[in-house]
C-alpha cells in the first residue's frame, strides 16, 4: 500500500476535472485536407496562401499514421471521421470515390469494417456529433464527404470543387470540410513502373501540384466568414513512403505559436486523430469517448519567418527518414557486435591471458554502453547537418568512448561491479532525465521511437524502458553489494525497495514514463530482487502475495490516471476495462508480442546472450568453478542483480507488444556487464600473462622431447 500511496501522490498534481457536457455548435470550422503535403513544399513565393496561414496562425508537423505502414487518402479521411485510426480494408490506395448526391458510395462497408478492426473505429462519429448538437455539415470534394459524413454516410451539403463554392458556402454550416487532392493526384497520375513500384514524380511536377493546391486553398479562403477556425492537414501519404505532413491552425485561439497536443506532448508535433478532437473543441462540442485524440493547443513560440518555420518542422521529417534509412543496418550491426563480443569473450576466457581478458572487459563495457550512446547522440542536432547519418553514427561512437572511459577511470574500476555500475547508472540516468524533459533523446534514436510510426510520442518506449530498468537494477545491485560487504543487509534491502518504488513512480507517472506495461513488470522483478538481497527464500506464497499487491498498485495507478481530464493510455486502459473492452486491448498486445519472434535480429540477440550466459559464464573451467560463480562468490549482490534483470525482462516481454525485443535489448546491457564482472572477479592472480620475450625465444629454441 505504501507503493500505491506514493504513486498516487505523484499523480495528484495532474488531476483535473473532466470536460463539461457539450453545447450546440458555436462559430465555424473549416478543415482543408491536402493529402501528401509536406513542410518542404511550403515557401512564401510558391505557396503564398499556405505561407500566410502558417505565419499568422499556429503550425506543427503532422503524424498521419493510421493502421498500415503508410496512410492512403481514404484512410486519412476515415480517421478524421472516426477520431480513431481507420482504413479502407478492401480496395486500392487511390482517391476517394465521387459521392452520389450527398452520400458516399460503399460507406456502410467502410463503417462496418472499421467497427471490427483492432481499434474499433466508429466511422461517422464527427458528423454524428455535429448533427446531434443541431449543426450541419458541408463537404467540398469527394474526400471531404468521407471526413464530414455521419454514420449514415451523408452530409448536408456538397459541391465537387473549390471553384463551385457559393459566396455564402462556408458560412452555411458549423463544419465545412474541403478536399484539395492535387499533390497526391500527381502521384496517382504518374502510375507505376514496370516492376509495379510508384513511378517517379519529379520535383518540378510536385511543385506544380503544390502550387495548384495553394491556389485552391486561396480560392476557398475568399469566402471565409469572420472568426472562422481554419485547420489545414496533410492527412495522408502520397506514396508508400510514410512522412510527417503539414498541420496549420488559424483563427480564434491560434496565434503565432507551434502546435502541440496532449497526445504528443511535443511542441511542433500533432497527430491525425487530434484533428477530430480539435474540430469538436472549436465548435464547443463534447468529445465522444470513442475519439482518442486531443485538441491542438499552444506549443510554444515559433519563428516569424515562414522559411525558418518550414525548415525546422521539415527537420522533424528528415530525422525520421534518416532513422528509417539506417534502422535495418543498425540492427544488423547490433547483432554482429553482440555475437562478436560473446565470441571474443569466450576466446579470452579459454586462453586466460591477462591482456586478452583486459581487452574483453573493455569490449564488454563498450558493448553495454552502446544503447545509452544511441540516445546521447541525439543531444546534438545531427538531422540539421549536411550529412545527418554520418554525424549521428559519429555521435554514437564518441558517446561509447566517453562512457567506457568514465567506467574505467575512477577507483570504482577495481571493484568487480563498479565499472558496470557506471554504465548502468549512465543508462538509467540518461533515460530518466529524458522522460522528465520531453523524451527528445528517444525520438528517432536507433533504440527509441519515431513519430512517423507513431507507436508512442512521450514517456518510455518499450525498448528504452528495457534498457532503463536494466540500468537501474545494475546500479542498485552495485550499491546493495557495497552495503552487504559492510555487513548492512537491512540497509541493502532498503536500497533495493527504495529503488523499486522510485522506478515505479518514474515509469508510471503520467508526467514521466507514462508506461502501463512497465510497472507491471517492475513489481515482480524488484520484489524478487529485495527478497534475495534480504536473504529470504522465494516461495510460491510470497510470489503470489507480490503479484496480488502488484495488481492493486497497477490498477490503482490506472484508476487515478483515468480521473484526469486528459488521461494517458494507462487511464484509457482502465476505461477499457470498465466498458468491457479490456480483453481486446490485452489480445492486441499479446498478438503483437507473439509476432515479434519472427524478427530474426532480435531473436538472435536474445538467443546468443542466453547461450553465452549458459555455455561460457556458467561453464566449468580450469579454475574449477564457473567464471560467473566466482563473481557471485566475490560480489554477493551480483546473482540477485542478474536474476532481477532476467525476471523483469521476462515479465516485460509477456506484458508488452514489443515481445522478444525487451529481453533482447535488456541482455545487450546485462550480459556484457556480467562478462565484465566475471573477468574482474577472476583477478590477475588467476590469469596467466604471456611469458617475457626472452623466455619465448628460449622456449622456441629449446629441443623438443
KASULCOR-V292057 format. One line per field, one symbol per residue. phi: phi as a letter, one per 30 degrees, with the letter a starting at -180 (. if undefined). burial: + if it has 24 or more other ideal C-beta (glycine too) atoms within 12 Angstrom, else -. Layout:
# KASULCOR-V292057
phi = ???
burial = ???
This chain:
# KASULCOR-V292057
phi = .ddddddddddedddaddddddceebibbccccbeidbdddcadddbdddddddddccbadcdceccddbcdededdddddciaebaddclddcdddddcicbcdiddddddeddcddchdcdjeddddddddjcbbbbbjedddddcddddibcdabbdaddcddecddcdbdbbcbcccdddddddddibddciceddcdeddddddddddddddeddddcdddhcdcccbddadcbdcdbdccbbbbkeibcdbdcbaddchbdibbbdddeddddddddicddddddcdbddbdcjdbddddddedddddeddeedddeddcdddddddddddddddddddddddddhcedddddddddddddddeeddddddddcdddcddbedddddddddddedddddddcccddddddcdddddddddeddeddddddbjiddddiddccbbdddidabaiddddedddddddddddddddddddddcicdddddddddddddddddddcdedbdhbdddddddedddddedddddiddccddddddddddddddddddddddddddbdddddddeddddcicdddddddddddddddddddddddddddddddddccdcdebddiadeddddedcbddddeddddddddddddddcbddhddddeddddcddeddddddddddiddccccddeedddddddddddd
burial = --++-+++-++--+----------+-+++++++++++++++++--++-++++++++++++++++++++-++++++++++++++++++++---+-+++++--+++-++--++-+++-+++++++++++++++++-+++++++++++++++++-+++++++-++--+---++++++++++++++++++++------------+----++-+++++++++++++-++---++++++++++++--++++++++++-++-++++++++++++++++++++++++++++++-+++++++++++++--+---+--++++++++++++++++-++--++--++-+++-++-+++-++--+---+++-++++++++++++++++++++--++----++-+++-++--++-+++-+++---++-++++++++++++++++++-+++-+++++++++++++++++++++++++++++++++++++++++++++++----+--++-++++++++++++++++++++++++++++++++++++++++---+-------+--++-+++++++++++++-+++++++++++--------+--++--++--+--+-++++++++++-++--+++--+-+--+++++++-+++++++++++++++++++++++++++++++++++++++++++++++++---++------------------
